[in-house]
Amino acid sequence: MMALASCTAKQGYYIKISSNDLKGDTVTLAHYKMGALINNDSIIVDQNGNGVFKGSEPLKEGNYVLYLKDGNYVDVLMGKDQRFSVTLDTLNMPANVKFRGAKETEDFFEYTLLFFKNKKEIEKIVSDAQANPNADIEAVRKEIEAKQNIVVSKKEELVKKYEGEMLSVFLNGYDIPQPDEMTVPDGCSNPDSVRASMYYAFFRDNYLANIDFADERSYYTPYVRQRIDTYLNKVLVQQYDSIIPQAIKLVERSTPNDSAFKIMASYMLKYATNYDLPGFLDMRHIMGIDNLIVELADRYYLNGKAFWADSTQLASLKKKADKIRYCQIGKPAVNIPIANITGEYDSLYNKCGTVFTVLVFYEPDCGHCQKRLPVIADFYKQYENDERVNVIAFCMKDTKNEWIDFIKTYNTGNLINVWDPERKSNYWTNFDTSETPMIYILDSEKRIEAKNLEPEQLYGVASYKKVKSE
């Protein structure tokens, strides 16, 4: 049997379309890959109602679509056997669609018909019950359960029949694991909170458990991208330290297979860098998500494991990662040397507040800085003599007169004004100053807690820290 499958694969693919109402029309074959539909080929059905997709090399195994006229389409499963025919009538779909030749492809289509037929029947049962105030709820429940069991039994039959084949990959990955009822220990003072945490932990660890990310075929299903997106953006707590470890685990699950690894690592890198692209500023709300760029760069790309990445991509990624590397959210800020107006140096840490510190990098001739530094100075007026909060304004220019003129013109003399005339600090390496003004928040341990803030957000930081002016 295995020898026959191998022989079939070597024969490439041959898909015959037969339809009397598609004469002269175009039919397109496309496949799913990480949520996108990618065209493979198009044919024109001849006047006899026939058309053929063919190629000497086999197609990737996965889920495909045949696009027909008037927006109609047919879902197709492509397994090892890629020689089959499809007979269809666009006026009566999907009932009059028939697959012949590749048993796995036939069985997939029959399963989808059963799945959606039962789904509609269940919806009608529920609708009828809701419209009937005297409905026997227990009888309705049993009727629904019986319908569901038909589909479950068919799925189990197919998974066993096609173990290790594409249909099994599709069916196994489609199901999302569900937990048993969570039991909270007796005497718990906050049972609802504990139960919610237990459910969260279950879905964090199991939501994607049925998808084999080391099998390249999993990425050629219509649901895999949506499931990953839902996991990262909705299932997990939307904080960098909740998302990043799980993102790395997903990449690690893909590493046994080179093709799967390439797809997953590339997806995660795109996800991580979205925050830095126009139109994706909402990603900035997940403060610290850019730490994932450094993690991916160091684990996979800059050490040669990402075999597909060319020198241009690696150079660009290294530049981006290095911009973030020493100023990652959650890590201590580098204790750079800073100088006062007379050029006397001290350390950054010695100027920090006991509760939090605002560190802002700016340039005197920057228009945004000229507007925003006065707002920061106004904020600091209520804390000038309060050691809990310090605001350090780091001038990135080494032209003293220009710096002093800025302080006088924009009334920022109450800030802790510093600079680095001897270029000792390497601030351009230790902090991301690609945008100005760049505002960092350091906590009581000098860890970077937030960055790239607007001046108006400082009031919220003080409120969150419960630091009020006296």
C-alpha positions in Angstrom: 0.0 0.0 0.0 2.8 2.4 0.9 4.6 1.6 -2.4 1.4 2.4 -4.4 1.0 5.7 -2.5 4.6 6.6 -3.3 4.1 5.7 -6.9 1.0 7.8 -7.1 2.8 10.8 -5.6 5.5 10.6 -8.2 2.8 10.8 -11.0 2.0 14.3 -10.0 -1.6 15.4 -10.1 -4.5 15.1 -12.5 -7.9 16.6 -11.6 -10.6 16.4 -14.1 -13.6 18.8 -13.9 -16.9 17.8 -15.6 -19.8 20.2 -15.7 -22.3 21.0 -18.4 -23.1 24.5 -17.0 -19.4 25.7 -16.9 -18.7 25.5 -20.6 -16.4 28.3 -21.5 -16.0 29.4 -17.9 -12.8 29.7 -15.8 -12.2 27.4 -12.9 -9.4 28.2 -10.4 -7.6 25.9 -8.1 -6.2 27.5 -4.9 -4.7 26.3 -1.7 -4.7 27.5 1.9 -1.5 28.5 3.6 -1.5 30.2 6.9 -4.9 31.7 6.4 -4.3 32.9 2.9 -5.7 31.4 -0.3 -3.0 31.1 -3.0 -3.8 30.4 -6.6 -2.2 27.3 -8.1 -3.7 27.3 -11.6 -6.7 28.2 -13.7 -8.3 26.4 -16.6 -11.2 27.1 -19.0 -13.8 24.4 -19.3 -14.2 23.2 -22.9 -17.4 23.0 -24.9 -17.8 19.4 -23.9 -17.9 20.5 -20.2 -14.5 19.2 -19.3 -11.3 20.7 -18.0 -8.2 19.3 -16.4 -5.7 20.5 -13.9 -2.5 18.6 -14.2 1.2 18.7 -13.3 4.2 16.4 -13.2 5.0 17.2 -9.6 2.5 16.5 -6.7 0.8 19.4 -5.0 1.4 20.2 -1.4 -1.0 18.1 0.7 -3.7 20.2 2.4 -7.0 21.9 1.9 -7.8 23.4 -1.5 -10.6 25.3 -3.1 -12.1 25.1 -6.6 -13.4 28.6 -7.5 -16.3 28.5 -10.0 -18.6 31.1 -11.5 -21.1 33.3 -9.5 -19.0 33.0 -6.4 -19.5 29.2 -6.0 -16.7 27.1 -4.7 -15.9 23.5 -3.7 -13.7 22.5 -0.8 -11.1 19.9 -1.7 -8.8 17.8 0.4 -5.5 17.0 -1.4 -3.9 13.9 0.0 -1.2 11.6 -1.5 -3.6 10.4 -4.2 -4.0 13.4 -6.4 -5.6 11.8 -9.4 -9.4 12.2 -9.3 -12.4 13.7 -11.0 -15.0 16.2 -9.9 -18.5 16.2 -11.4 -20.7 19.2 -10.4 -23.8 21.2 -11.1 -23.5 24.8 -10.0 -27.3 25.1 -9.8 -27.5 22.5 -7.1 -24.5 22.7 -4.8 -23.1 21.0 -2.9 -25.6 18.1 -3.3 -24.7 17.4 -6.9 -20.9 17.5 -6.4 -19.3 14.1 -6.8 -15.7 13.1 -6.3 -14.3 9.9 -7.8 -10.9 8.3 -7.9 -9.1 9.4 -4.6 -10.9 7.8 -1.7 -9.5 10.1 0.9 -10.7 13.1 -1.1 -14.1 11.5 -1.5 -14.4 10.8 2.2 -13.4 14.3 3.2 -16.1 15.8 1.0 -18.8 13.4 2.3 -17.8 14.3 5.8 -18.2 18.0 5.2 -21.6 17.4 3.8 -22.6 15.4 6.9 -21.0 18.1 9.2 -22.9 21.0 7.7 -26.2 19.0 7.3 -26.1 18.1 11.0 -25.2 21.7 12.0 -28.3 23.0 10.2 -30.5 20.4 11.7 -29.2 21.3 15.2 -29.8 25.0 14.6 -33.4 24.1 13.6 -33.9 22.0 16.7 -32.6 24.9 18.9 -34.8 27.5 17.0 -37.9 25.3 17.3 -37.3 24.8 21.0 -36.8 28.5 21.6 -40.1 29.2 19.9 -42.0 26.6 21.9 -42.5 27.6 25.6 -43.6 24.0 26.4 -40.5 22.4 24.8 -39.1 19.4 26.7 -35.6 20.7 27.3 -34.2 17.3 28.2 -35.6 15.7 25.1 -34.1 18.6 23.0 -30.8 18.1 24.7 -30.8 14.4 23.9 -31.8 15.0 20.3 -28.9 17.5 19.8 -26.5 15.1 21.5 -27.6 12.3 19.1 -26.9 14.5 16.1 -23.5 15.5 17.5 -22.6 11.9 18.1 -23.2 11.0 14.5 -20.5 13.5 13.4 -18.2 12.5 16.2 -18.5 8.8 15.3 -17.8 9.6 11.7 -14.8 11.7 12.6 -13.3 8.9 14.8 -13.9 6.4 12.0 -12.0 8.6 9.5 -9.2 9.4 11.8 -8.6 5.7 12.4 -9.0 4.9 8.7 -6.5 7.6 7.6 -4.1 7.6 10.4 -1.1 9.7 9.5 -2.7 11.0 6.3 -4.0 14.5 5.5 -7.6 13.8 6.4 -6.5 12.7 9.9 -4.3 15.8 10.2 -7.3 18.0 9.3 -9.8 16.4 11.6 -7.5 16.1 14.6 -6.4 19.7 14.4 -9.9 21.1 13.9 -11.1 20.2 17.4 -10.3 22.5 20.3 -9.8 20.6 23.6 -12.4 21.3 26.2 -11.8 20.9 30.0 -13.9 18.9 32.4 -15.7 21.0 35.0 -13.1 22.6 37.3 -13.5 21.8 41.0 -12.3 24.4 43.4 -10.9 23.2 46.7 -13.2 23.4 49.7 -12.8 26.4 51.9 -11.5 28.6 49.1 -12.2 32.3 49.9 -12.4 33.4 46.2 -13.7 30.3 44.3 -14.8 32.3 41.2 -11.3 33.8 40.8 -9.6 30.4 41.3 -11.9 28.7 38.9 -11.3 31.4 36.2 -7.5 30.9 36.7 -7.8 27.2 36.3 -9.8 27.5 33.1 -7.2 30.1 31.8 -4.3 27.7 32.6 -6.1 24.9 30.8 -6.6 26.8 27.6 -3.2 28.4 27.7 -1.7 24.9 27.7 -4.2 23.1 25.6 -6.0 25.4 23.2 -3.6 24.4 20.3 -2.7 21.0 21.6 -4.5 19.1 18.8 -2.5 20.8 16.0 0.7 19.2 15.0 2.9 22.2 14.3 5.8 19.9 13.2 3.7 18.6 10.4 3.9 21.0 7.4 0.4 19.9 6.3 -1.1 21.6 9.3 -0.3 25.0 7.9 -2.3 24.2 4.7 -5.6 24.0 6.5 -8.2 26.9 6.5 -8.3 27.2 10.3 -4.7 27.1 11.5 -3.9 30.9 11.1 -7.2 31.9 12.8 -6.5 29.6 15.7 -3.0 30.9 16.3 -4.2 34.5 16.1 -7.0 33.8 18.5 -4.6 32.1 20.9 -2.1 35.0 20.9 -4.6 37.8 20.8 -7.5 36.6 22.9 -6.8 33.4 24.8 -3.6 34.6 26.4 -3.4 37.5 28.8 -2.5 40.5 26.7 0.9 41.2 28.4 4.3 40.6 26.9 5.4 38.2 29.6 2.3 36.1 29.0 2.5 36.0 25.2 6.3 35.7 24.5 7.0 32.4 26.3 4.0 30.8 24.6 5.0 32.2 21.2 8.4 30.6 21.6 6.9 27.3 22.6 4.9 27.2 19.4 8.0 27.8 17.4 9.8 25.0 19.3 7.0 22.7 18.5 7.6 23.3 14.8 11.4 22.7 14.8 11.4 18.9 14.0 10.4 19.7 10.4 12.3 22.4 8.4 9.4 23.5 6.3 7.1 23.8 9.3 9.8 25.6 11.3 10.2 28.1 8.5 6.5 28.8 8.3 6.0 29.2 12.1 9.2 31.2 12.8 8.4 33.6 9.9 4.9 34.0 11.2 6.0 34.8 14.7 8.6 37.3 13.4 5.9 39.1 11.4 3.6 39.1 14.5 6.4 40.6 16.6 7.3 43.3 14.2 3.7 44.4 13.4 4.0 47.0 16.2 6.6 48.8 14.2 4.6 49.1 11.0 2.1 51.9 9.9 -1.4 50.7 10.7 -0.4 48.5 13.6 0.0 51.1 16.3 -2.6 49.1 18.4 0.2 46.6 19.0 1.9 49.3 21.1 -0.8 48.7 23.7 0.9 45.4 24.5 3.9 47.1 26.0 7.0 45.0 25.6 5.8 42.8 22.7 8.9 43.9 20.8 11.0 41.9 23.2 9.9 38.9 21.0 12.0 40.3 18.2 15.1 40.0 20.2 14.1 36.5 21.4 13.5 35.2 17.9 16.6 36.9 16.5 18.9 35.3 19.1 17.2 31.9 19.2 16.8 31.3 15.5 17.9 33.9 13.0 21.3 35.4 14.1 22.8 31.9 14.9 22.1 30.4 11.5 19.1 28.2 12.3 16.8 30.2 10.1 18.3 28.7 6.9 15.9 30.6 4.7 16.9 34.1 5.7 19.2 35.9 3.3 21.9 38.4 4.3 19.7 41.4 3.7 16.9 40.1 6.0 19.4 39.2 8.7 21.1 42.5 8.6 17.8 44.3 8.9 16.7 42.0 11.8 20.0 42.5 13.6 19.6 46.2 13.4 16.1 46.1 14.7 17.0 43.6 17.5 20.0 45.7 18.6 17.8 48.8 18.8 15.6 46.9 21.4 18.2 44.6 23.0 19.4 46.9 25.9 16.1 48.7 26.6 13.6 45.8 26.8 10.5 46.2 28.9 11.0 44.3 32.2 14.8 44.5 32.2 17.1 46.9 34.1 18.0 50.1 32.3 21.7 50.4 31.6 23.3 52.6 34.3 24.8 55.1 31.8 27.0 58.0 32.9 25.3 61.4 32.6 26.7 64.9 33.1 25.2 68.1 34.5 25.3 71.4 32.9 29.0 72.0 34.0 30.1 68.7 32.6 30.4 66.8 35.9 29.5 63.1 35.5 27.3 61.0 37.7 25.4 57.7 37.1 21.8 57.5 35.9 20.9 55.4 38.9 22.0 58.1 41.3 19.4 60.5 39.8 16.5 58.1 39.9 13.4 58.5 42.1 12.6 56.0 44.8 9.2 55.0 43.3 9.6 55.7 39.6 11.7 57.8 37.2 10.8 59.5 33.9 13.8 59.4 31.5 13.3 61.4 28.3 15.7 61.7 25.4 15.3 64.7 23.2 16.9 67.1 20.8 16.7 70.9 21.1 15.8 71.4 17.4 13.1 68.7 17.3 9.7 70.2 16.8 7.9 67.4 18.7 10.4 67.9 21.6 9.6 71.6 21.7 5.9 70.9 22.1 6.2 67.9 24.5 9.0 68.8 26.9 7.0 71.8 28.4 4.2 69.3 29.1 6.7 67.1 31.0 8.0 70.1 32.9 4.4 71.0 33.9 3.9 67.4 35.2 7.1 67.6 37.2 6.2 70.8 39.0 4.2 68.9 41.6 7.1 66.5 42.3 10.2 68.8 42.2 11.0 68.3 45.9 9.6 64.8 46.1 12.3 62.1 46.0 9.8 59.5 45.0 9.6 60.8 41.5 12.4 62.2 39.3 12.3 63.4 35.7 15.6 63.2 33.9 15.8 65.1 30.6 18.7 63.9 28.5 19.8 66.3 25.7 21.2 64.3 22.8 23.1 67.2 21.3 26.5 68.3 22.6 26.1 71.9 21.6 25.8 73.6 25.0 24.5 77.0 23.9 21.7 75.3 21.9 20.8 73.2 24.9 20.7 76.2 27.4 18.6 78.2 24.9 16.1 75.3 24.7 15.8 75.1 28.6 15.2 78.9 28.8 12.8 79.1 25.8 10.6 76.2 26.8 10.8 76.6 30.6 12.2 73.1 31.3 14.7 74.3 34.0 12.9 72.4 36.7 13.8 69.1 35.2 17.0 67.2 36.0 18.7 68.4 32.8 21.7 66.2 31.7 23.8 65.5 28.6 26.9 63.6 27.5 29.4 66.0 26.1 32.2 63.4 26.1 30.0 60.7 24.5 30.7 58.3 27.4 27.2 56.8 27.7 26.7 55.1 24.4 23.0 56.1 24.9 22.4 55.4 21.2 23.1 51.7 21.8 21.7 51.3 25.3 18.4 53.0 24.6 16.2 53.3 21.5 16.2 56.9 20.6 15.0 56.5 17.0 12.0 58.7 17.8 12.2 61.9 19.9 11.2 62.7 22.4 11.5 59.1 23.7 10.0 58.7 27.1 11.0 55.8 29.4 9.6 54.9 32.8 11.9 53.2 35.3 10.5 51.5 38.4 11.9 51.5 41.9 14.4 48.8 40.9 15.5 50.8 37.7 13.8 48.3 35.5 12.2 49.6 32.3 8.5 49.5 32.9 7.2 51.5 29.9 8.6 53.3 26.9 7.5 55.4 23.9 4.9 57.2 26.0 3.1 60.5 25.4 3.7 63.2 28.1 0.1 63.2 29.1 0.4 59.6 30.1 2.7 60.5 32.9 -0.3 61.5 35.1 -1.7 58.1 34.6 1.6 56.5 35.7 1.6 58.6 38.8 -1.9 57.6 39.6 -1.2 53.9 39.0 1.8 54.2 41.3 -0.4 55.9 43.8 2.0 58.8 44.0 0.1 62.0 44.7 1.6 65.5 45.1 1.4 67.0 48.5 
